[in-house]
Amino acid sequence: MTPAEIQQLIEQHLPDCTAEIASDDLTHYEATVVSSAFVGKRPLQRHQLVYQALGELMGREIHAMSIAAYTPEEWQAREG
C-alpha cells in the first residue's frame, strides 16, 4: 500500500482527521494523525482507533506502523 492510500483510509474513518504517512519500504509505516476523535482517549485507545480504520490490512499489507496520535489542541500546542 502507498502512504497516500493509508492516509485516505484513516482520514475517511476518523472525524476531523488529518494524517501524514511515511514509509521507506511500503511495509513499515510512520503515521502522524490528528483527530478530534482522540479527545479524552489514552494513547492505546487512540492507536486502536487508527488500527480500526485500517482493519485487516494491519499485519498483512501493513507489516508495522508507528503512530503518533494527537487531538487538534495537542497538535496546535506542539506546533506553536
mmCIF file of the N, C-alpha and C atoms, coordinates in Angstrom:
data_MODEL
# 
_entry.id   MODEL 
# 
loop_
_atom_site.group_PDB 
_atom_site.id 
_atom_site.type_symbol 
_atom_site.label_atom_id 
_atom_site.label_alt_id 
_atom_site.label_comp_id 
_atom_site.label_asym_id 
_atom_site.label_entity_id 
_atom_site.label_seq_id 
_atom_site.pdbx_PDB_ins_code 
_atom_site.Cartn_x 
_atom_site.Cartn_y 
_atom_site.Cartn_z 
_atom_site.occupancy 
_atom_site.B_iso_or_equiv 
_atom_site.pdbx_formal_charge 
_atom_site.auth_seq_id 
_atom_site.auth_comp_id 
_atom_site.auth_asym_id 
_atom_site.auth_atom_id 
_atom_site.pdbx_PDB_model_num 
ATOM 1   N N  . MET A 1 1  ? 0.831   -1.183 0.000  1.00 0.00 ? 1  MET A N  1 
ATOM 2   C CA . MET A 1 1  ? 0.000   0.000  0.000  1.00 0.00 ? 1  MET A CA 1 
ATOM 3   C C  . MET A 1 1  ? 0.877   1.248  0.000  1.00 0.00 ? 1  MET A C  1 
ATOM 4   N N  . THR A 1 2  ? 0.395   2.248  -0.644 1.00 0.00 ? 2  THR A N  1 
ATOM 5   C CA . THR A 1 2  ? 1.131   3.508  -0.656 1.00 0.00 ? 2  THR A CA 1 
ATOM 6   C C  . THR A 1 2  ? 0.738   4.337  0.571  1.00 0.00 ? 2  THR A C  1 
ATOM 7   N N  . PRO A 1 3  ? 1.610   5.234  0.993  1.00 0.00 ? 3  PRO A N  1 
ATOM 8   C CA . PRO A 1 3  ? 1.242   6.119  2.091  1.00 0.00 ? 3  PRO A CA 1 
ATOM 9   C C  . PRO A 1 3  ? -0.042  6.906  1.811  1.00 0.00 ? 3  PRO A C  1 
ATOM 10  N N  . ALA A 1 4  ? -0.253  7.307  0.574  1.00 0.00 ? 4  ALA A N  1 
ATOM 11  C CA . ALA A 1 4  ? -1.468  8.056  0.223  1.00 0.00 ? 4  ALA A CA 1 
ATOM 12  C C  . ALA A 1 4  ? -2.727  7.214  0.421  1.00 0.00 ? 4  ALA A C  1 
ATOM 13  N N  . GLU A 1 5  ? -2.672  5.933  0.100  1.00 0.00 ? 5  GLU A N  1 
ATOM 14  C CA . GLU A 1 5  ? -3.828  5.054  0.296  1.00 0.00 ? 5  GLU A CA 1 
ATOM 15  C C  . GLU A 1 5  ? -4.142  4.881  1.775  1.00 0.00 ? 5  GLU A C  1 
ATOM 16  N N  . ILE A 1 6  ? -3.111  4.734  2.573  1.00 0.00 ? 6  ILE A N  1 
ATOM 17  C CA . ILE A 1 6  ? -3.316  4.598  4.019  1.00 0.00 ? 6  ILE A CA 1 
ATOM 18  C C  . ILE A 1 6  ? -3.858  5.893  4.606  1.00 0.00 ? 6  ILE A C  1 
ATOM 19  N N  . GLN A 1 7  ? -3.316  7.008  4.157  1.00 0.00 ? 7  GLN A N  1 
ATOM 20  C CA . GLN A 1 7  ? -3.801  8.313  4.619  1.00 0.00 ? 7  GLN A CA 1 
ATOM 21  C C  . GLN A 1 7  ? -5.287  8.451  4.326  1.00 0.00 ? 7  GLN A C  1 
ATOM 22  N N  . GLN A 1 8  ? -5.701  8.090  3.143  1.00 0.00 ? 8  GLN A N  1 
ATOM 23  C CA . GLN A 1 8  ? -7.104  8.209  2.754  1.00 0.00 ? 8  GLN A CA 1 
ATOM 24  C C  . GLN A 1 8  ? -7.990  7.339  3.646  1.00 0.00 ? 8  GLN A C  1 
ATOM 25  N N  . LEU A 1 9  ? -7.597  6.113  3.927  1.00 0.00 ? 9  LEU A N  1 
ATOM 26  C CA . LEU A 1 9  ? -8.388  5.224  4.779  1.00 0.00 ? 9  LEU A CA 1 
ATOM 27  C C  . LEU A 1 9  ? -8.559  5.795  6.182  1.00 0.00 ? 9  LEU A C  1 
ATOM 28  N N  . ILE A 1 10 ? -7.479  6.291  6.745  1.00 0.00 ? 10 ILE A N  1 
ATOM 29  C CA . ILE A 1 10 ? -7.545  6.850  8.101  1.00 0.00 ? 10 ILE A CA 1 
ATOM 30  C C  . ILE A 1 10 ? -8.420  8.094  8.125  1.00 0.00 ? 10 ILE A C  1 
ATOM 31  N N  . GLU A 1 11 ? -8.224  8.994  7.168  1.00 0.00 ? 11 GLU A N  1 
ATOM 32  C CA . GLU A 1 11 ? -8.990  10.241 7.147  1.00 0.00 ? 11 GLU A CA 1 
ATOM 33  C C  . GLU A 1 11 ? -10.477 10.003 6.892  1.00 0.00 ? 11 GLU A C  1 
ATOM 34  N N  . GLN A 1 12 ? -10.827 8.968  6.164  1.00 0.00 ? 12 GLN A N  1 
ATOM 35  C CA . GLN A 1 12 ? -12.239 8.643  5.938  1.00 0.00 ? 12 GLN A CA 1 
ATOM 36  C C  . GLN A 1 12 ? -12.887 8.072  7.192  1.00 0.00 ? 12 GLN A C  1 
ATOM 37  N N  . HIS A 1 13 ? -12.115 7.396  8.016  1.00 0.00 ? 13 HIS A N  1 
ATOM 38  C CA . HIS A 1 13 ? -12.653 6.700  9.172  1.00 0.00 ? 13 HIS A CA 1 
ATOM 39  C C  . HIS A 1 13 ? -12.788 7.590  10.412 1.00 0.00 ? 13 HIS A C  1 
ATOM 40  N N  . LEU A 1 14 ? -11.874 8.547  10.578 1.00 0.00 ? 14 LEU A N  1 
ATOM 41  C CA . LEU A 1 14 ? -11.863 9.369  11.782 1.00 0.00 ? 14 LEU A CA 1 
ATOM 42  C C  . LEU A 1 14 ? -12.370 10.778 11.491 1.00 0.00 ? 14 LEU A C  1 
ATOM 43  N N  . PRO A 1 15 ? -13.219 11.314 12.372 1.00 0.00 ? 15 PRO A N  1 
ATOM 44  C CA . PRO A 1 15 ? -13.764 12.661 12.143 1.00 0.00 ? 15 PRO A CA 1 
ATOM 45  C C  . PRO A 1 15 ? -12.695 13.736 12.288 1.00 0.00 ? 15 PRO A C  1 
ATOM 46  N N  . ASP A 1 16 ? -12.830 14.783 11.494 1.00 0.00 ? 16 ASP A N  1 
ATOM 47  C CA . ASP A 1 16 ? -11.930 15.939 11.562 1.00 0.00 ? 16 ASP A CA 1 
ATOM 48  C C  . ASP A 1 16 ? -10.471 15.504 11.586 1.00 0.00 ? 16 ASP A C  1 
ATOM 49  N N  . CYS A 1 17 ? -10.107 14.608 10.718 1.00 0.00 ? 17 CYS A N  1 
ATOM 50  C CA . CYS A 1 17 ? -8.794  13.986 10.763 1.00 0.00 ? 17 CYS A CA 1 
ATOM 51  C C  . CYS A 1 17 ? -7.877  14.491 9.661  1.00 0.00 ? 17 CYS A C  1 
ATOM 52  N N  . THR A 1 18 ? -6.624  14.673 10.042 1.00 0.00 ? 18 THR A N  1 
ATOM 53  C CA . THR A 1 18 ? -5.559  14.831 9.058  1.00 0.00 ? 18 THR A CA 1 
ATOM 54  C C  . THR A 1 18 ? -4.487  13.800 9.416  1.00 0.00 ? 18 THR A C  1 
ATOM 55  N N  . ALA A 1 19 ? -3.954  13.165 8.417  1.00 0.00 ? 19 ALA A N  1 
ATOM 56  C CA . ALA A 1 19 ? -2.947  12.127 8.636  1.00 0.00 ? 19 ALA A CA 1 
ATOM 57  C C  . ALA A 1 19 ? -1.784  12.348 7.685  1.00 0.00 ? 19 ALA A C  1 
ATOM 58  N N  . GLU A 1 20 ? -0.590  12.124 8.196  1.00 0.00 ? 20 GLU A N  1 
ATOM 59  C CA . GLU A 1 20 ? 0.618   12.132 7.383  1.00 0.00 ? 20 GLU A CA 1 
ATOM 60  C C  . GLU A 1 20 ? 1.255   10.771 7.544  1.00 0.00 ? 20 GLU A C  1 
ATOM 61  N N  . ILE A 1 21 ? 1.516   10.102 6.433  1.00 0.00 ? 21 ILE A N  1 
ATOM 62  C CA . ILE A 1 21 ? 2.065   8.755  6.449  1.00 0.00 ? 21 ILE A CA 1 
ATOM 63  C C  . ILE A 1 21 ? 3.383   8.753  5.680  1.00 0.00 ? 21 ILE A C  1 
ATOM 64  N N  . ALA A 1 22 ? 4.372   8.089  6.260  1.00 0.00 ? 22 ALA A N  1 
ATOM 65  C CA . ALA A 1 22 ? 5.673   7.954  5.599  1.00 0.00 ? 22 ALA A CA 1 
ATOM 66  C C  . ALA A 1 22 ? 6.088   6.488  5.618  1.00 0.00 ? 22 ALA A C  1 
ATOM 67  N N  . SER A 1 23 ? 6.833   6.086  4.577  1.00 0.00 ? 23 SER A N  1 
ATOM 68  C CA . SER A 1 23 ? 7.353   4.727  4.510  1.00 0.00 ? 23 SER A CA 1 
ATOM 69  C C  . SER A 1 23 ? 8.564   4.682  3.591  1.00 0.00 ? 23 SER A C  1 
ATOM 70  N N  . ASP A 1 24 ? 9.546   3.917  4.005  1.00 0.00 ? 24 ASP A N  1 
ATOM 71  C CA . ASP A 1 24 ? 10.729  3.722  3.163  1.00 0.00 ? 24 ASP A CA 1 
ATOM 72  C C  . ASP A 1 24 ? 10.622  2.455  2.327  1.00 0.00 ? 24 ASP A C  1 
ATOM 73  N N  . ASP A 1 25 ? 9.793   1.496  2.776  1.00 0.00 ? 25 ASP A N  1 
ATOM 74  C CA . ASP A 1 25 ? 9.750   0.194  2.105  1.00 0.00 ? 25 ASP A CA 1 
ATOM 75  C C  . ASP A 1 25 ? 8.347   -0.319 1.774  1.00 0.00 ? 25 ASP A C  1 
ATOM 76  N N  . LEU A 1 26 ? 7.322   0.480  2.036  1.00 0.00 ? 26 LEU A N  1 
ATOM 77  C CA . LEU A 1 26 ? 5.923   0.140  1.770  1.00 0.00 ? 26 LEU A CA 1 
ATOM 78  C C  . LEU A 1 26 ? 5.425   -1.095 2.543  1.00 0.00 ? 26 LEU A C  1 
ATOM 79  N N  . THR A 1 27 ? 6.060   -1.401 3.654  1.00 0.00 ? 27 THR A N  1 
ATOM 80  C CA . THR A 1 27 ? 5.530   -2.395 4.602  1.00 0.00 ? 27 THR A CA 1 
ATOM 81  C C  . THR A 1 27 ? 5.627   -1.882 6.033  1.00 0.00 ? 27 THR A C  1 
ATOM 82  N N  . HIS A 1 28 ? 6.585   -0.995 6.295  1.00 0.00 ? 28 HIS A N  1 
ATOM 83  C CA . HIS A 1 28 ? 6.741   -0.367 7.598  1.00 0.00 ? 28 HIS A CA 1 
ATOM 84  C C  . HIS A 1 28 ? 6.405   1.120  7.427  1.00 0.00 ? 28 HIS A C  1 
ATOM 85  N N  . TYR A 1 29 ? 5.509   1.618  8.308  1.00 0.00 ? 29 TYR A N  1 
ATOM 86  C CA . TYR A 1 29 ? 4.998   2.971  8.130  1.00 0.00 ? 29 TYR A CA 1 
ATOM 87  C C  . TYR A 1 29 ? 5.118   3.773  9.421  1.00 0.00 ? 29 TYR A C  1 
ATOM 88  N N  . GLU A 1 30 ? 5.166   5.091  9.255  1.00 0.00 ? 30 GLU A N  1 
ATOM 89  C CA . GLU A 1 30 ? 5.083   6.032  10.365 1.00 0.00 ? 30 GLU A CA 1 
ATOM 90  C C  . GLU A 1 30 ? 3.893   6.931  10.086 1.00 0.00 ? 30 GLU A C  1 
ATOM 91  N N  . ALA A 1 31 ? 3.011   7.048  11.073 1.00 0.00 ? 31 ALA A N  1 
ATOM 92  C CA . ALA A 1 31 ? 1.807   7.860  10.906 1.00 0.00 ? 31 ALA A CA 1 
ATOM 93  C C  . ALA A 1 31 ? 1.734   8.934  11.977 1.00 0.00 ? 31 ALA A C  1 
ATOM 94  N N  . THR A 1 32 ? 1.435   10.136 11.554 1.00 0.00 ? 32 THR A N  1 
ATOM 95  C CA . THR A 1 32 ? 1.091   11.216 12.469 1.00 0.00 ? 32 THR A CA 1 
ATOM 96  C C  . THR A 1 32 ? -0.363  11.541 12.171 1.00 0.00 ? 32 THR A C  1 
ATOM 97  N N  . VAL A 1 33 ? -1.212  11.367 13.177 1.00 0.00 ? 33 VAL A N  1 
ATOM 98  C CA . VAL A 1 33 ? -2.651  11.503 12.978 1.00 0.00 ? 33 VAL A CA 1 
ATOM 99  C C  . VAL A 1 33 ? -3.201  12.507 13.983 1.00 0.00 ? 33 VAL A C  1 
ATOM 100 N N  . VAL A 1 34 ? -3.963  13.466 13.486 1.00 0.00 ? 34 VAL A N  1 
ATOM 101 C CA . VAL A 1 34 ? -4.597  14.476 14.325 1.00 0.00 ? 34 VAL A CA 1 
ATOM 102 C C  . VAL A 1 34 ? -6.098  14.361 14.112 1.00 0.00 ? 34 VAL A C  1 
ATOM 103 N N  . SER A 1 35 ? -6.847  14.137 15.213 1.00 0.00 ? 35 SER A N  1 
ATOM 104 C CA . SER A 1 35 ? -8.290  13.967 15.090 1.00 0.00 ? 35 SER A CA 1 
ATOM 105 C C  . SER A 1 35 ? -8.990  14.341 16.389 1.00 0.00 ? 35 SER A C  1 
ATOM 106 N N  . SER A 1 36 ? -10.170 14.928 16.265 1.00 0.00 ? 36 SER A N  1 
ATOM 107 C CA . SER A 1 36 ? -10.982 15.226 17.447 1.00 0.00 ? 36 SER A CA 1 
ATOM 108 C C  . SER A 1 36 ? -11.496 13.941 18.098 1.00 0.00 ? 36 SER A C  1 
ATOM 109 N N  . ALA A 1 37 ? -11.441 12.827 17.396 1.00 0.00 ? 37 ALA A N  1 
ATOM 110 C CA . ALA A 1 37 ? -11.861 11.536 17.967 1.00 0.00 ? 37 ALA A CA 1 
ATOM 111 C C  . ALA A 1 37 ? -10.950 11.117 19.113 1.00 0.00 ? 37 ALA A C  1 
ATOM 112 N N  . PHE A 1 38 ? -9.768  11.716 19.231 1.00 0.00 ? 38 PHE A N  1 
ATOM 113 C CA . PHE A 1 38 ? -8.819  11.342 20.268 1.00 0.00 ? 38 PHE A CA 1 
ATOM 114 C C  . PHE A 1 38 ? -9.039  12.074 21.587 1.00 0.00 ? 38 PHE A C  1 
ATOM 115 N N  . VAL A 1 39 ? -9.932  13.057 21.603 1.00 0.00 ? 39 VAL A N  1 
ATOM 116 C CA . VAL A 1 39 ? -10.180 13.824 22.818 1.00 0.00 ? 39 VAL A CA 1 
ATOM 117 C C  . VAL A 1 39 ? -10.667 12.871 23.919 1.00 0.00 ? 39 VAL A C  1 
ATOM 118 N N  . GLY A 1 40 ? -10.009 12.945 25.063 1.00 0.00 ? 40 GLY A N  1 
ATOM 119 C CA . GLY A 1 40 ? -10.381 12.123 26.207 1.00 0.00 ? 40 GLY A CA 1 
ATOM 120 C C  . GLY A 1 40 ? -9.926  10.673 26.133 1.00 0.00 ? 40 GLY A C  1 
ATOM 121 N N  . LYS A 1 41 ? -9.139  10.336 25.108 1.00 0.00 ? 41 LYS A N  1 
ATOM 122 C CA . LYS A 1 41 ? -8.674  8.960  24.919 1.00 0.00 ? 41 LYS A CA 1 
ATOM 123 C C  . LYS A 1 41 ? -7.204  8.842  25.342 1.00 0.00 ? 41 LYS A C  1 
ATOM 124 N N  . ARG A 1 42 ? -6.871  7.692  25.914 1.00 0.00 ? 42 ARG A N  1 
ATOM 125 C CA . ARG A 1 42 ? -5.475  7.397  26.254 1.00 0.00 ? 42 ARG A CA 1 
ATOM 126 C C  . ARG A 1 42 ? -4.744  6.962  24.983 1.00 0.00 ? 42 ARG A C  1 
ATOM 127 N N  . PRO A 1 43 ? -3.400  6.961  25.015 1.00 0.00 ? 43 PRO A N  1 
ATOM 128 C CA . PRO A 1 43 ? -2.643  6.593  23.805 1.00 0.00 ? 43 PRO A CA 1 
ATOM 129 C C  . PRO A 1 43 ? -3.050  5.245  23.208 1.00 0.00 ? 43 PRO A C  1 
ATOM 130 N N  . LEU A 1 44 ? -3.237  4.223  24.030 1.00 0.00 ? 44 LEU A N  1 
ATOM 131 C CA . LEU A 1 44 ? -3.621  2.920  23.499 1.00 0.00 ? 44 LEU A CA 1 
ATOM 132 C C  . LEU A 1 44 ? -4.968  2.987  22.774 1.00 0.00 ? 44 LEU A C  1 
ATOM 133 N N  . GLN A 1 45 ? -5.913  3.718  23.334 1.00 0.00 ? 45 GLN A N  1 
ATOM 134 C CA . GLN A 1 45 ? -7.229  3.860  22.702 1.00 0.00 ? 45 GLN A CA 1 
ATOM 135 C C  . GLN A 1 45 ? -7.120  4.607  21.378 1.00 0.00 ? 45 GLN A C  1 
ATOM 136 N N  . ARG A 1 46 ? -6.243  5.572  21.310 1.00 0.00 ? 46 ARG A N  1 
ATOM 137 C CA . ARG A 1 46 ? -6.035  6.327  20.072 1.00 0.00 ? 46 ARG A CA 1 
ATOM 138 C C  . ARG A 1 46 ? -5.465  5.408  18.992 1.00 0.00 ? 46 ARG A C  1 
ATOM 139 N N  . HIS A 1 47 ? -4.486  4.601  19.368 1.00 0.00 ? 47 HIS A N  1 
ATOM 140 C CA . HIS A 1 47 ? -3.894  3.661  18.410 1.00 0.00 ? 47 HIS A CA 1 
ATOM 141 C C  . HIS A 1 47 ? -4.935  2.657  17.931 1.00 0.00 ? 47 HIS A C  1 
ATOM 142 N N  . GLN A 1 48 ? -5.781  2.201  18.833 1.00 0.00 ? 48 GLN A N  1 
ATOM 143 C CA . GLN A 1 48 ? -6.826  1.253  18.446 1.00 0.00 ? 48 GLN A CA 1 
ATOM 144 C C  . GLN A 1 48 ? -7.777  1.860  17.416 1.00 0.00 ? 48 GLN A C  1 
ATOM 145 N N  . LEU A 1 49 ? -8.094  3.139  17.543 1.00 0.00 ? 49 LEU A N  1 
ATOM 146 C CA . LEU A 1 49 ? -8.949  3.803  16.558 1.00 0.00 ? 49 LEU A CA 1 
ATOM 147 C C  . LEU A 1 49 ? -8.295  3.827  15.183 1.00 0.00 ? 49 LEU A C  1 
ATOM 148 N N  . VAL A 1 50 ? -6.991  4.068  15.154 1.00 0.00 ? 50 VAL A N  1 
ATOM 149 C CA . VAL A 1 50 ? -6.270  4.067  13.872 1.00 0.00 ? 50 VAL A CA 1 
ATOM 150 C C  . VAL A 1 50 ? -6.257  2.652  13.295 1.00 0.00 ? 50 VAL A C  1 
ATOM 151 N N  . TYR A 1 51 ? -5.983  1.655  14.141 1.00 0.00 ? 51 TYR A N  1 
ATOM 152 C CA . TYR A 1 51 ? -5.981  0.260  13.673 1.00 0.00 ? 51 TYR A CA 1 
ATOM 153 C C  . TYR A 1 51 ? -7.348  -0.143 13.124 1.00 0.00 ? 51 TYR A C  1 
ATOM 154 N N  . GLN A 1 52 ? -8.425  0.318  13.764 1.00 0.00 ? 52 GLN A N  1 
ATOM 155 C CA . GLN A 1 52 ? -9.771  0.021  13.277 1.00 0.00 ? 52 GLN A CA 1 
ATOM 156 C C  . GLN A 1 52 ? -9.981  0.592  11.880 1.00 0.00 ? 52 GLN A C  1 
ATOM 157 N N  . ALA A 1 53 ? -9.426  1.762  11.630 1.00 0.00 ? 53 ALA A N  1 
ATOM 158 C CA . ALA A 1 53 ? -9.559  2.377  10.312 1.00 0.00 ? 53 ALA A CA 1 
ATOM 159 C C  . ALA A 1 53 ? -8.886  1.536  9.232  1.00 0.00 ? 53 ALA A C  1 
ATOM 160 N N  . LEU A 1 54 ? -7.836  0.818  9.614  1.00 0.00 ? 54 LEU A N  1 
ATOM 161 C CA . LEU A 1 54 ? -7.072  0.035  8.646  1.00 0.00 ? 54 LEU A CA 1 
ATOM 162 C C  . LEU A 1 54 ? -7.517  -1.420 8.572  1.00 0.00 ? 54 LEU A C  1 
ATOM 163 N N  . GLY A 1 55 ? -8.248  -1.874 9.566  1.00 0.00 ? 55 GLY A N  1 
ATOM 164 C CA . GLY A 1 55 ? -8.840  -3.215 9.548  1.00 0.00 ? 55 GLY A CA 1 
ATOM 165 C C  . GLY A 1 55 ? -7.827  -4.311 9.291  1.00 0.00 ? 55 GLY A C  1 
ATOM 166 N N  . GLU A 1 56 ? -8.172  -5.211 8.401  1.00 0.00 ? 56 GLU A N  1 
ATOM 167 C CA . GLU A 1 56 ? -7.372  -6.398 8.113  1.00 0.00 ? 56 GLU A CA 1 
ATOM 168 C C  . GLU A 1 56 ? -6.059  -6.098 7.390  1.00 0.00 ? 56 GLU A C  1 
ATOM 169 N N  . LEU A 1 57 ? -5.878  -4.861 6.969  1.00 0.00 ? 57 LEU A N  1 
ATOM 170 C CA . LEU A 1 57 ? -4.605  -4.508 6.324  1.00 0.00 ? 57 LEU A CA 1 
ATOM 171 C C  . LEU A 1 57 ? -3.439  -4.593 7.309  1.00 0.00 ? 57 LEU A C  1 
ATOM 172 N N  . MET A 1 58 ? -3.744  -4.360 8.606  1.00 0.00 ? 58 MET A N  1 
ATOM 173 C CA . MET A 1 58 ? -2.710  -4.457 9.631  1.00 0.00 ? 58 MET A CA 1 
ATOM 174 C C  . MET A 1 58 ? -2.261  -5.907 9.743  1.00 0.00 ? 58 MET A C  1 
ATOM 175 N N  . GLY A 1 59 ? -0.967  -6.102 9.680  1.00 0.00 ? 59 GLY A N  1 
ATOM 176 C CA . GLY A 1 59 ? -0.419  -7.445 9.763  1.00 0.00 ? 59 GLY A CA 1 
ATOM 177 C C  . GLY A 1 59 ? -0.349  -8.148 8.421  1.00 0.00 ? 59 GLY A C  1 
ATOM 178 N N  . ARG A 1 60 ? -0.930  -7.546 7.425  1.00 0.00 ? 60 ARG A N  1 
ATOM 179 C CA . ARG A 1 60 ? -0.864  -8.102 6.069  1.00 0.00 ? 60 ARG A CA 1 
ATOM 180 C C  . ARG A 1 60 ? -0.093  -7.135 5.192  1.00 0.00 ? 60 ARG A C  1 
ATOM 181 N N  . GLU A 1 61 ? -0.800  -6.278 4.468  1.00 0.00 ? 61 GLU A N  1 
ATOM 182 C CA . GLU A 1 61 ? -0.123  -5.288 3.624  1.00 0.00 ? 61 GLU A CA 1 
ATOM 183 C C  . GLU A 1 61 ? 0.706   -4.305 4.458  1.00 0.00 ? 61 GLU A C  1 
ATOM 184 N N  . ILE A 1 62 ? 0.215   -4.020 5.663  1.00 0.00 ? 62 ILE A N  1 
ATOM 185 C CA . ILE A 1 62 ? 0.924   -3.124 6.576  1.00 0.00 ? 62 ILE A CA 1 
ATOM 186 C C  . ILE A 1 62 ? 1.554   -3.997 7.654  1.00 0.00 ? 62 ILE A C  1 
ATOM 187 N N  . HIS A 1 63 ? 2.848   -4.211 7.539  1.00 0.00 ? 63 HIS A N  1 
ATOM 188 C CA . HIS A 1 63 ? 3.533   -5.086 8.491  1.00 0.00 ? 63 HIS A CA 1 
ATOM 189 C C  . HIS A 1 63 ? 3.659   -4.438 9.861  1.00 0.00 ? 63 HIS A C  1 
ATOM 190 N N  . ALA A 1 64 ? 4.002   -3.156 9.881  1.00 0.00 ? 64 ALA A N  1 
ATOM 191 C CA . ALA A 1 64 ? 4.180   -2.441 11.141 1.00 0.00 ? 64 ALA A CA 1 
ATOM 192 C C  . ALA A 1 64 ? 3.908   -0.960 10.932 1.00 0.00 ? 64 ALA A C  1 
ATOM 193 N N  . MET A 1 65 ? 3.377   -0.314 12.005 1.00 0.00 ? 65 MET A N  1 
ATOM 194 C CA . MET A 1 65 ? 3.094   1.106  11.917 1.00 0.00 ? 65 MET A CA 1 
ATOM 195 C C  . MET A 1 65 ? 3.392   1.769  13.248 1.00 0.00 ? 65 MET A C  1 
ATOM 196 N N  . SER A 1 66 ? 4.198   2.798  13.192 1.00 0.00 ? 66 SER A N  1 
ATOM 197 C CA . SER A 1 66 ? 4.453   3.653  14.338 1.00 0.00 ? 66 SER A CA 1 
ATOM 198 C C  . SER A 1 66 ? 3.439   4.794  14.273 1.00 0.00 ? 66 SER A C  1 
ATOM 199 N N  . ILE A 1 67 ? 2.711   5.019  15.366 1.00 0.00 ? 67 ILE A N  1 
ATOM 200 C CA . ILE A 1 67 ? 1.630   6.007  15.352 1.00 0.00 ? 67 ILE A CA 1 
ATOM 201 C C  . ILE A 1 67 ? 1.883   7.090  16.394 1.00 0.00 ? 67 ILE A C  1 
ATOM 202 N N  . ALA A 1 68 ? 1.803   8.339  15.965 1.00 0.00 ? 68 ALA A N  1 
ATOM 203 C CA . ALA A 1 68 ? 1.767   9.496  16.854 1.00 0.00 ? 68 ALA A CA 1 
ATOM 204 C C  . ALA A 1 68 ? 0.372   10.097 16.676 1.00 0.00 ? 68 ALA A C  1 
ATOM 205 N N  . ALA A 1 69 ? -0.447  10.041 17.728 1.00 0.00 ? 69 ALA A N  1 
ATOM 206 C CA . ALA A 1 69 ? -1.848  10.456 17.630 1.00 0.00 ? 69 ALA A CA 1 
ATOM 207 C C  . ALA A 1 69 ? -2.101  11.645 18.553 1.00 0.00 ? 69 ALA A C  1 
ATOM 208 N N  . TYR A 1 70 ? -2.647  12.715 17.994 1.00 0.00 ? 70 TYR A N  1 
ATOM 209 C CA . TYR A 1 70 ? -2.859  13.954 18.731 1.00 0.00 ? 70 TYR A CA 1 
ATOM 210 C C  . TYR A 1 70 ? -4.289  14.464 18.553 1.00 0.00 ? 70 TYR A C  1 
ATOM 211 N N  . THR A 1 71 ? -4.783  15.161 19.576 1.00 0.00 ? 71 THR A N  1 
ATOM 212 C CA . THR A 1 71 ? -6.010  15.929 19.403 1.00 0.00 ? 71 THR A CA 1 
ATOM 213 C C  . THR A 1 71 ? -5.619  17.210 18.660 1.00 0.00 ? 71 THR A C  1 
ATOM 214 N N  . PRO A 1 72 ? -6.572  17.913 18.065 1.00 0.00 ? 72 PRO A N  1 
ATOM 215 C CA . PRO A 1 72 ? -6.218  19.172 17.398 1.00 0.00 ? 72 PRO A CA 1 
ATOM 216 C C  . PRO A 1 72 ? -5.544  20.168 18.352 1.00 0.00 ? 72 PRO A C  1 
ATOM 217 N N  . GLU A 1 73 ? -6.004  20.215 19.609 1.00 0.00 ? 73 GLU A N  1 
ATOM 218 C CA . GLU A 1 73 ? -5.426  21.132 20.580 1.00 0.00 ? 73 GLU A CA 1 
ATOM 219 C C  . GLU A 1 73 ? -3.984  20.744 20.914 1.00 0.00 ? 73 GLU A C  1 
ATOM 220 N N  . GLU A 1 74 ? -3.731  19.444 21.079 1.00 0.00 ? 74 GLU A N  1 
ATOM 221 C CA . GLU A 1 74 ? -2.368  18.977 21.351 1.00 0.00 ? 74 GLU A CA 1 
ATOM 222 C C  . GLU A 1 74 ? -1.444  19.287 20.177 1.00 0.00 ? 74 GLU A C  1 
ATOM 223 N N  . TRP A 1 75 ? -1.938  19.089 18.984 1.00 0.00 ? 75 TRP A N  1 
ATOM 224 C CA . TRP A 1 75 ? -1.128  19.353 17.796 1.00 0.00 ? 75 TRP A CA 1 
ATOM 225 C C  . TRP A 1 75 ? -0.807  20.837 17.674 1.00 0.00 ? 75 TRP A C  1 
ATOM 226 N N  . GLN A 1 76 ? -1.789  21.668 17.932 1.00 0.00 ? 76 GLN A N  1 
ATOM 227 C CA . GLN A 1 76 ? -1.584  23.119 17.846 1.00 0.00 ? 76 GLN A CA 1 
ATOM 228 C C  . GLN A 1 76 ? -0.557  23.567 18.884 1.00 0.00 ? 76 GLN A C  1 
ATOM 229 N N  . ALA A 1 77 ? -0.644  23.034 20.109 1.00 0.00 ? 77 ALA A N  1 
ATOM 230 C CA . ALA A 1 77 ? 0.306   23.389 21.157 1.00 0.00 ? 77 ALA A CA 1 
ATOM 231 C C  . ALA A 1 77 ? 1.717   22.902 20.799 1.00 0.00 ? 77 ALA A C  1 
ATOM 232 N N  . ARG A 1 78 ? 1.788   21.742 20.179 1.00 0.00 ? 78 ARG A N  1 
ATOM 233 C CA . ARG A 1 78 ? 3.088   21.170 19.788 1.00 0.00 ? 78 ARG A CA 1 
ATOM 234 C C  . ARG A 1 78 ? 3.734   21.999 18.688 1.00 0.00 ? 78 ARG A C  1 
ATOM 235 N N  . GLU A 1 79 ? 2.924   22.456 17.755 1.00 0.00 ? 79 GLU A N  1 
ATOM 236 C CA . GLU A 1 79 ? 3.432   23.241 16.631 1.00 0.00 ? 79 GLU A CA 1 
ATOM 237 C C  . GLU A 1 79 ? 3.695   24.692 17.001 1.00 0.00 ? 79 GLU A C  1 
ATOM 238 N N  . GLY A 1 80 ? 2.974   25.192 18.032 1.00 0.00 ? 80 GLY A N  1 
ATOM 239 C CA . GLY A 1 80 ? 3.065   26.588 18.401 1.00 0.00 ? 80 GLY A CA 1 
ATOM 240 C C  . GLY A 1 80 ? 4.268   26.881 19.203 1.00 0.00 ? 80 GLY A C  1 
# 
